[in-house]
Amino acid sequence: MSELCLPISPVKIAVIQYDPQVGLDNRDGNLKHGLALARRAAREGANLIVLPELANTGYTFQSRAEAYAHAQTLQDGPSLQAWADFAQEQQVYLAAGFAERDGLKLYDSAVLFGPEGMLGHYRKAHLWNQEKLWFTPGDLGFPVFETPIGRIGLLICWDIWFPEVPRLMAAQGADILCSLNNWVWTPPPLFDAAGRCMASYLTMTAAYVNNVYIAAANRIGSERGGRFLGCSLIAGTNG
């Protein structure tokens, strides 16, 4: 009698939760801190690693000029080159968020790198609160990127509040959605008795109803009077 062979996933996912801070003097430190945590995850076997939204700059800009000063271009941004080098050196896939400068426009963007280079690029569609003062709404739709470890989609923070976002990517055959976040403290209650926030339940629900995995990385800490929820999670297809 032959033994039952169960399928083995080609993916081990890690979501990275840390505390990047706004300030040009902090940008290199933010980048290095995120990469150090990603390197630890890779050592422990992760081959898909997700960093938060605006992972190299922090979140709480005070003006569009400040956001512009922190932004980098997709083509030659030093943080993007460092992330690309990391993915190649570690032979992993890395999703990371950054402020993207494209001419005079700014986007709240995410990129996906693999050992072979850049595989995906997404611009946040749903801008929350003061983000609308700095950034332009995304214009790339909701693409899904083919990789050797599966079809991967990218979304950013408030996007998960809109059920059509994960649905559109699931309809394209997405296996995994990488959700890059700066979930902030809002008026209470923030957490239920289980210690989960609303964003956690939205993520779990989207994973369940769309039959996809969602890897949600949020930041922690405080910045310029604002606080962040943490609550990073990986939701399976059963929610």
C-alpha positions in Angstrom: 0.0 0.0 0.0 1.4 3.4 -1.0 1.8 6.1 1.5 -0.3 9.2 1.2 1.8 12.1 0.0 0.6 15.4 1.3 1.4 18.6 -0.6 4.2 20.7 0.8 4.0 24.5 0.4 7.0 26.1 -1.3 6.5 29.2 0.9 7.4 30.0 4.5 6.2 33.6 5.2 7.5 36.1 7.8 5.9 39.5 8.5 8.3 42.1 10.0 7.0 44.5 12.7 9.2 47.4 13.8 9.2 51.1 14.4 10.6 53.2 11.5 10.7 57.0 12.2 10.3 60.0 9.9 13.4 62.1 9.4 16.1 62.1 6.8 18.6 61.3 9.5 16.6 58.2 10.3 16.2 56.8 6.8 19.4 54.7 6.7 18.7 53.4 10.2 15.1 52.5 9.3 16.4 50.6 6.2 19.1 48.8 8.2 16.8 47.8 11.0 14.2 46.4 8.6 16.9 44.4 6.7 18.4 43.1 9.9 15.0 41.7 11.0 14.4 40.3 7.4 17.8 38.6 7.5 16.9 37.0 10.8 13.7 35.7 9.2 15.6 34.4 6.3 18.0 32.5 8.6 15.0 30.9 10.2 13.8 29.6 6.9 11.4 32.3 5.6 11.5 32.7 1.8 8.7 35.4 1.5 9.3 38.3 3.8 6.9 41.3 4.2 8.0 44.7 5.5 5.5 47.5 6.5 4.1 50.4 4.5 6.7 53.2 4.2 9.2 50.9 5.7 12.3 53.1 5.2 10.8 56.5 6.0 8.2 56.3 8.7 4.7 57.5 8.2 3.8 60.8 9.9 4.9 63.5 7.4 4.0 67.1 8.3 4.0 68.5 4.7 4.1 67.4 1.1 7.6 68.9 0.9 8.8 66.7 3.7 7.2 63.6 2.1 8.9 64.6 -1.2 12.3 64.9 0.5 11.9 61.3 1.8 10.7 59.8 -1.5 12.8 57.8 -3.9 12.4 56.8 -7.5 11.5 53.3 -8.6 14.5 53.2 -11.0 17.4 54.2 -8.8 16.2 54.6 -5.2 19.0 53.5 -2.8 16.5 51.7 -0.5 15.2 49.8 -3.5 18.7 48.7 -4.5 19.4 47.5 -1.0 16.1 45.5 -1.0 17.0 44.0 -4.4 20.5 43.1 -3.2 19.1 41.5 -0.1 16.6 39.3 -2.1 19.3 38.2 -4.4 21.9 37.5 -1.7 19.4 35.6 0.5 17.6 33.9 -2.4 14.2 35.1 -1.0 11.2 37.2 -2.0 10.8 40.5 -0.2 7.8 43.0 -0.3 8.5 46.5 1.0 6.8 49.8 1.2 8.3 53.2 0.3 7.4 56.8 -0.8 7.7 56.8 -4.5 8.7 60.0 -6.5 7.6 60.0 -10.1 8.2 63.5 -11.6 6.3 65.8 -9.3 3.9 63.1 -8.2 4.2 61.1 -5.0 2.8 57.6 -4.5 2.5 55.4 -1.4 4.0 52.4 -3.1 5.1 48.8 -2.6 7.6 46.6 -4.5 8.2 42.9 -4.7 11.8 41.6 -5.2 13.0 38.1 -5.8 16.4 36.5 -6.4 15.9 37.5 -10.1 15.2 41.2 -9.4 12.1 43.3 -9.2 8.9 41.3 -9.9 6.1 43.7 -8.9 5.2 47.3 -8.2 1.9 48.6 -6.8 0.7 52.1 -5.8 -1.8 52.5 -3.0 -5.3 53.2 -4.4 -7.2 54.1 -1.2 -5.5 57.0 0.6 -6.5 57.5 4.2 -6.8 60.8 6.1 -3.8 63.1 5.6 -2.2 60.8 3.1 -4.4 62.6 0.5 -2.4 65.8 1.2 0.9 64.2 0.2 0.2 61.3 -2.2 -1.6 60.7 -5.5 -4.0 57.8 -5.6 -2.5 54.7 -7.3 -2.9 54.3 -11.0 -1.6 50.7 -11.6 -4.8 48.8 -10.8 -4.5 45.6 -8.6 -2.0 43.4 -10.5 -0.9 39.9 -9.5 2.7 38.8 -10.1 3.8 35.4 -11.2 6.7 34.0 -9.2 8.2 30.5 -8.7 6.5 30.4 -5.2 3.1 31.4 -6.4 1.0 34.3 -7.7 1.5 37.2 -5.4 -0.6 40.4 -5.0 0.3 43.6 -3.1 -2.0 45.9 -1.1 -1.4 48.7 1.3 -3.1 49.5 4.6 -6.6 51.0 4.0 -7.0 49.0 0.9 -8.1 46.0 3.0 -11.2 48.0 4.1 -12.5 47.7 0.5 -13.6 44.1 -0.3 -13.2 44.6 -4.0 -9.4 44.9 -3.6 -8.6 41.3 -2.5 -11.5 40.1 -4.7 -10.0 41.5 -7.8 -6.6 39.9 -7.1 -8.2 36.6 -6.2 -10.1 36.6 -9.5 -6.7 36.8 -11.2 -5.6 33.7 -9.4 -3.6 35.2 -6.6 -2.3 32.6 -4.0 -0.8 35.1 -1.5 -1.6 38.7 -0.8 1.1 40.8 0.9 -0.5 43.6 3.0 1.9 46.4 4.0 0.5 48.6 6.7 0.7 51.5 9.1 -2.5 50.7 11.0 -2.9 53.6 13.5 -4.7 54.0 16.8 -8.1 55.5 16.3 -10.9 56.3 18.9 -11.5 53.3 21.2 -12.4 50.5 21.4 -9.3 49.4 19.5 -9.1 45.8 20.6 -11.7 43.1 21.4 -11.4 40.6 24.3 -9.2 38.4 22.1 -6.8 41.3 21.6 -7.5 41.7 17.9 -8.2 45.0 16.1 -10.7 45.7 13.3 -7.9 45.4 10.7 -7.1 41.9 11.9 -10.7 40.8 11.3 -10.9 42.5 7.9 -7.7 40.6 6.9 -9.0 37.3 8.2 -12.3 37.7 6.5 -10.7 38.7 3.1 -8.5 35.6 3.3 -11.5 33.3 4.0 -13.9 34.6 1.5 -11.3 34.8 -1.3 -9.5 31.5 -0.5 -6.1 33.2 -0.4 -3.4 33.6 2.2 -2.8 37.2 3.4 0.5 38.2 5.1 -0.1 41.5 6.9 2.9 43.4 8.2 2.1 46.4 10.4 4.5 48.7 12.3 4.6 49.4 16.0 5.6 52.3 18.3 4.7 55.9 18.2 5.7 58.8 15.9 4.9 62.6 16.3 2.1 61.9 18.7 0.5 59.1 16.7 0.5 55.4 17.8 0.5 52.2 15.8 -1.4 49.0 16.5 1.0 46.3 15.7 -1.3 43.3 15.2 0.7 41.8 12.3 -0.7 38.5 11.2 -0.7 35.8 8.6 -4.3 34.6 7.7 -4.9 31.3 6.1 -7.6 30.3 3.7 -9.8 29.3 6.6 -9.5 32.8 8.1 
